[in-house]
Amino acid sequence: MKLMRALSAFCLAAGMAATAPVIAAPVNVAPSHDAGLVVQVRGCHSNVQRHFVPEFGRTVWHFHRRNCRPVRADRPGAGGGGRDCHRDVRRHLVPGYGRVTHRHVGPNCRVRVYRQYNPGRPRPANCIQIGPVRYCEY
């Protein structure tokens, strides 16, 4: 039994000694971008943000379409680019409209308002389903 304890202690010490230099080794947290192996991915966002975009090769103001393709945009607060120009349907406060379900269209981000579908009215061509509720562009 003493031999088993001694052997276990030896194996534990050998395991710690073998991994200690790897754990204590400095990690290169900022590899060179010239290697092209490391790319920071921040995910797709439909609001205008500024960070490095691999497709453009530099840091730019941009947003992403539904397929995650980046699109350059103006800096928020500069001219007409200060709005949250999202292409998917969302519900939030829009100046001049109030709190509405809408999306933005075109190069100048015009607002297209979606309202809850009313079976008594003719159904428009552009409708979406959000959960159990159907919204249509009127």
ZISUL-V439882 format. One record per run of one state. SS is the DSSP state (h for helix, s for strand, l for the rest). FROM is the first residue (numbers start at 1). TO is the last residue. Records with the same first field share a line. If there is no record, write none. Layout:
SS=FROM-TO ; FROM-TO
//
This chain:
l=1-1 ; 25-32 ; 36-48 ; 54-57 ; 65-69 ; 73-78 ; 83-89 ; 95-97 ; 106-109 ; 117-126 ; 131-132 ; 138-138
h=2-24 ; 33-35 ; 79-82
s=49-53 ; 58-64 ; 70-72 ; 90-94 ; 98-105 ; 110-116 ; 127-130 ; 133-137
//
